[in-house]
């Protein structure tokens, strides 16, 4: 299992709730600071992270994302 955190910049107030609807997003919550929400994702293979990030970037109102992969 590969875990990653995707930081999301979006002025939409309910962006965290919309993130939870994406497959492989195990949790999401709003944040303060440079990014507006965090999505925690869990996938079987590293290559799937890009697919999830692309789905998030396609959500209306998402301005940018930044992905951090867990290193163990």
N, CA, C and O of each residue as an XYZ file, in Angstrom:
288
protein
N       0.845     -1.179      0.000
C       0.000      0.000      0.000
C       0.887      1.238      0.000
O       1.845      1.327      0.768
N       0.564      2.180     -0.859
C       1.305      3.437     -0.954
C       0.387      4.553     -0.481
O      -0.757      4.656     -0.926
N       0.887      5.384      0.416
C       0.097      6.513      0.907
C       0.724      7.815      0.458
O       1.942      7.930      0.318
N      -0.148      8.801      0.233
C       0.321     10.122     -0.158
C      -0.642     11.175      0.382
O      -1.790     10.888      0.720
N      -0.141     12.383      0.451
C      -0.946     13.531      0.839
C      -0.964     14.478     -0.355
O       0.076     14.797     -0.931
N      -2.158     14.916     -0.712
C      -2.282     15.898     -1.786
C      -2.847     17.170     -1.180
O      -3.946     17.174     -0.624
N      -2.082     18.252     -1.293
C      -2.515     19.560     -0.823
C      -3.274     20.225     -1.958
O      -2.840     20.168     -3.109
N      -4.402     20.854     -1.649
C      -5.272     21.412     -2.687
C      -5.536     22.893     -2.426
O      -5.932     23.285     -1.328
N      -5.309     23.700     -3.449
C      -5.613     25.129     -3.398
C      -6.913     25.349     -4.158
O      -6.981     25.110     -5.363
N      -7.947     25.805     -3.449
C      -9.245     26.044     -4.067
C     -10.064     26.975     -3.184
O     -10.184     26.739     -1.981
N     -10.622     28.017     -3.760
C     -11.452     28.917     -2.963
C     -12.828     28.334     -2.632
O     -13.580     28.937     -1.866
N     -13.166     27.185     -3.190
C     -14.468     26.562     -2.932
C     -14.541     26.121     -1.466
O     -13.621     25.474     -0.967
N     -15.611     26.463     -0.790
C     -15.741     26.165      0.636
C     -15.908     24.682      0.934
O     -15.446     24.218      1.976
N     -16.544     23.936      0.066
C     -16.816     22.526      0.334
C     -15.854     21.600     -0.406
O     -16.200     20.454     -0.695
N     -14.669     22.075     -0.711
C     -13.724     21.265     -1.496
C     -13.348     19.978     -0.759
O     -13.195     18.940     -1.403
N     -13.195     20.009      0.551
C     -12.802     18.802      1.295
C     -13.866     17.717      1.154
O     -13.536     16.539      1.019
N     -15.135     18.107      1.186
C     -16.219     17.131      1.018
C     -16.210     16.540     -0.387
O     -16.488     15.354     -0.564
N     -15.896     17.347     -1.371
C     -15.840     16.857     -2.750
C     -14.663     15.889     -2.938
O     -14.755     14.934     -3.710
N     -13.570     16.141     -2.233
C     -12.400     15.261     -2.331
C     -12.720     13.865     -1.813
O     -12.234     12.874     -2.357
N     -13.534     13.781     -0.766
C     -13.869     12.485     -0.163
C     -14.624     11.573     -1.116
O     -14.649     10.358     -0.916
N     -15.234     12.133     -2.140
C     -15.996     11.341     -3.099
C     -15.112     10.644     -4.137
O     -15.589      9.791     -4.886
N     -13.840     11.000     -4.183
C     -12.917     10.408     -5.152
C     -12.396      9.081     -4.611
O     -12.004      8.977     -3.449
N     -12.400      8.079     -5.472
C     -11.912      6.759     -5.073
C     -10.436      6.873     -4.660
O      -9.675      7.631     -5.261
N     -10.055      6.139     -3.668
C      -8.716      6.096     -3.073
C      -8.433      7.235     -2.098
O      -7.378      7.241     -1.464
N      -9.349      8.204     -1.959
C      -9.166      9.241     -0.940
C      -9.725      8.677      0.363
O     -10.933      8.485      0.502
N      -8.835      8.415      1.312
C      -9.271      7.814      2.577
C      -9.752      8.857      3.575
O     -10.542      8.547      4.467
N      -9.277     10.101      3.429
C      -9.711     11.183      4.313
C      -9.383     12.508      3.644
O      -8.467     12.592      2.826
N     -10.122     13.523      3.992
C      -9.819     14.881      3.543
C     -10.388     15.854      4.554
O     -11.378     15.568      5.228
N      -9.751     17.004      4.650
C     -10.216     18.004      5.600
C      -9.730     19.384      5.165
O      -8.701     19.500      4.499
N     -10.468     20.434      5.541
C     -10.037     21.795      5.213
C      -8.856     22.196      6.086
O      -8.685     21.688      7.194
N      -8.045     23.113      5.574
C      -6.879     23.594      6.315
C      -6.785     25.110      6.181
O      -7.422     25.712      5.318
N      -5.994     25.702      7.036
C      -5.695     27.128      6.904
C      -4.283     27.236      6.339
O      -3.500     26.289      6.411
N      -3.973     28.378      5.789
C      -2.636     28.567      5.242
C      -2.635     28.624      3.727
O      -3.632     28.997      3.109
N      -1.520     28.254      3.137
C      -1.339     28.360      1.693
C      -2.297     27.467      0.911
O      -2.726     27.832     -0.184
N      -2.636     26.308      1.456
C      -3.567     25.389      0.806
C      -4.870     25.353      1.591
O      -4.901     25.633      2.789
N      -5.946     25.003      0.888
C      -7.277     25.058      1.484
C      -7.794     23.709      1.970
O      -8.717     23.652      2.783
N      -7.205     22.626      1.475
C      -7.651     21.291      1.885
C      -6.525     20.287      1.696
O      -5.581     20.514      0.939
N      -6.649     19.174      2.405
C      -5.705     18.068      2.310
C      -6.496     16.807      1.975
O      -7.558     16.557      2.546
N      -5.968     16.019      1.046
C      -6.549     14.707      0.742
C      -5.500     13.656      1.048
O      -4.371     13.738      0.563
N      -5.863     12.675      1.846
C      -4.972     11.563      2.148
C      -5.423     10.402      1.262
O      -6.585      9.998      1.292
N      -4.494      9.878      0.481
C      -4.859      8.815     -0.446
C      -4.061      7.551     -0.160
O      -2.926      7.602      0.315
N      -4.681      6.421     -0.460
C      -4.037      5.118     -0.311
C      -4.302      4.326     -1.586
O      -5.451      4.105     -1.969
N      -3.220      3.902     -2.237
C      -3.323      3.145     -3.486
C      -2.416      1.924     -3.401
O      -1.552      1.835     -2.528
N      -2.625      0.989     -4.318
C      -1.798     -0.220     -4.313
C      -0.448      0.013     -4.953
O       0.554     -0.555     -4.517
N      -0.408      0.861     -6.007
C       0.841      1.084     -6.731
C       1.109      2.575     -6.883
O       0.179      3.373     -6.998
N       2.368      2.938     -6.882
C       2.805      4.324     -6.964
C       2.202      5.053     -8.169
O       1.839      6.224     -8.058
N       2.094      4.391     -9.292
C       1.597      5.025    -10.517
C       0.163      5.516    -10.372
O      -0.241      6.431    -11.090
N      -0.613      4.939     -9.469
C      -2.001      5.341     -9.264
C      -2.134      6.727     -8.630
O      -3.184      7.360     -8.739
N      -1.089      7.192     -7.977
C      -1.128      8.503     -7.341
C      -1.377      9.588     -8.378
O      -2.151     10.515     -8.141
N      -0.730      9.473     -9.511
C      -0.912     10.460    -10.584
C      -2.362     10.485    -11.053
O      -2.905     11.556    -11.323
N      -2.989      9.324    -11.152
C      -4.389      9.260    -11.578
C      -5.309      9.981    -10.598
O      -6.214     10.707    -11.008
N      -5.077      9.780     -9.311
C      -5.900     10.431     -8.298
C      -5.664     11.949     -8.331
O      -6.614     12.726     -8.245
N      -4.413     12.363     -8.453
C      -4.097     13.791     -8.519
C      -4.765     14.437     -9.729
O      -5.265     15.558     -9.638
N      -4.777     13.741    -10.850
C      -5.427     14.261    -12.058
C      -6.922     14.426    -11.843
O      -7.500     15.420    -12.283
N      -7.557     13.475    -11.176
C      -8.989     13.579    -10.878
C      -9.273     14.803     -9.994
O     -10.251     15.520    -10.203
N      -8.409     15.022     -9.018
C      -8.580     16.171     -8.130
C      -8.418     17.472     -8.903
O      -9.179     18.417     -8.695
N      -7.435     17.527     -9.792
C      -7.186     18.743    -10.568
C      -8.343     19.076    -11.511
O      -8.498     20.229    -11.915
N      -9.146     18.088    -11.860
C     -10.289     18.303    -12.752
C     -11.528     18.842    -12.032
O     -12.498     19.229    -12.685
N     -11.508     18.873    -10.699
C     -12.639     19.407     -9.943
C     -12.720     20.910    -10.190
O     -11.719     21.622    -10.110
N     -13.909     21.369    -10.487
C     -14.127     22.795    -10.733
C     -13.672     23.625     -9.532
O     -14.062     23.351     -8.396
N     -12.854     24.629     -9.788
C     -12.386     25.514     -8.722
C     -11.017     25.165     -8.166
O     -10.431     25.966     -7.438
N     -10.491     23.986     -8.492
C      -9.158     23.629     -8.003
C      -8.122     24.418     -8.806
O      -8.052     24.304    -10.030
N      -7.333     25.204     -8.113
C      -6.329     26.039     -8.771
C      -4.991     25.318     -8.938
O      -4.325     25.447     -9.966
N      -4.610     24.557     -7.909
C      -3.353     23.798     -8.000
C      -3.302     22.766     -6.901
O      -4.047     22.835     -5.923
N      -2.402     21.797     -7.076
C      -2.208     20.754     -6.078
C      -0.708     20.547     -5.873
O       0.115     20.912     -6.713
N      -0.390     19.962     -4.748
C       0.990     19.532     -4.475
C       0.914     18.186     -3.788
O       0.172     18.016     -2.821
N       1.684     17.225     -4.287
C       1.612     15.859     -3.799
C       2.887     15.490     -3.044
O       3.999     15.794     -3.473
N       2.689     14.829     -1.914
C       3.804     14.317     -1.118
C       3.560     12.838     -0.865
O       2.530     12.460     -0.307
N       4.503     12.003     -1.274
C       4.378     10.566     -1.118
C       5.093     10.149      0.169
O       6.201     10.602      0.458
N       4.432      9.274      0.936
C       5.042      8.758      2.160
C       6.270      7.923      1.823
O       6.236      7.072      0.934
N       7.341      8.178      2.543
C       8.582      7.421      2.366
C       8.810      6.615      3.628
O       8.825      7.152      4.736
N       8.990      5.304      3.440
C       9.221      4.475      4.632
C      10.510      3.708      4.510
O      10.870      2.958      5.417
